Amino acid sequence: MKKFLSVLIFMGLSIVSSFGQEQPRSERPPDITGSSGYSVGINTQFMLDGLFDQNTITPLELMVRKRTKGGQAIRGRIRGMSRYNELKRLDEIVQTISVQLSVALGYEWGAAINNKFGYYYGLDFESGWKNEKIIRDFVSPSSTWGEVLVETTNLSKPHTIGILPLIGFSYSPFSKLSISFETHFENVFIKEKMKSTSIFAPVGDPNNIMEGSWGGYTQKTSKFNFQPYSGIFVNLNL
């Protein structure tokens, strides 16, 4: 909720500061870059997902555009998130540590529908990385040692490379502020390395790892994924 309020304050200040500099609508077409040819936007999807479901966490995403000529722009995006979660139950503890980052560079073409609305389409090239570790501690019965403490660690490191065609619509209520809705069609190749390990220790002495109790495996997989991804950006036109 704090993030939600922060974004609302940011939007409010942007609107107020832009109002005094507003040009007559009939004299300008809609634009998602300012007089300098640049704009900076934030994807509000992380705010909306958290508002409707407190258990949903969406990466924070920023975008910068640089106008090249009428209706066209170079665009760069960066998206990232870090998360730590600890779930405690009566007989187990599960910790999740996750860090992810992706960067994209693309180009877009746009045109006006009227003096408020426009549309655009383009293509992004994106590369992403993610590290996720899940540690689970629980008590398990053993016919040899009685109850033992088991700790399993699963480490996942996917790397993605993709081509993302996109289409979007923009709304420009003020010369310094625009809102854009866009949908990506993610065509990504995913290469992932997974590693899982397990260790055992006496319940009364968890630091005394039993000899020969370590076990695990490592696997590598590659796959191709296609899925849509949408975002609503609030853009400050510079």
Sequence and secondary structure as in RCSB ss.txt:
>XXXX:A:sequence
MKKFLSVLIFMGLSIVSSFGQEQPRSERPPDITGSSGYSVGINTQFMLDGLFDQNTITPLELMVRKRTKGGQAIR
GRIRGMSRYNELKRLDEIVQTISVQLSVALGYEWGAAINNKFGYYYGLDFESGWKNEKIIRDFVSPSSTWGEVLV
ETTNLSKPHTIGILPLIGFSYSPFSKLSISFETHFENVFIKEKMKSTSIFAPVGDPNNIMEGSWGGYTQKTSKFN
FQPYSGIFVNLNL
>XXXX:A:secstr
 HHHHHHHHHHHHHHHHHHTT   GGG    SS TTSEEEEEETHHHHHHHH TT    EEEEEEEEEETTEEEE
EEEEEEEEEEEEE SSEEEEEEEEEEEEEEEEEEEEESSSSEEEEEEEEEEEEEEEEEEEEEEEEEETTTEEEEE
EEEEEEEEEEEEEEEEEEEEEEEETTEEEEEEEEEEEEEEEEEEEEEEEEEETT TTS  TT  EEEEEEEEEEE
EEEEEEEEEEEE 
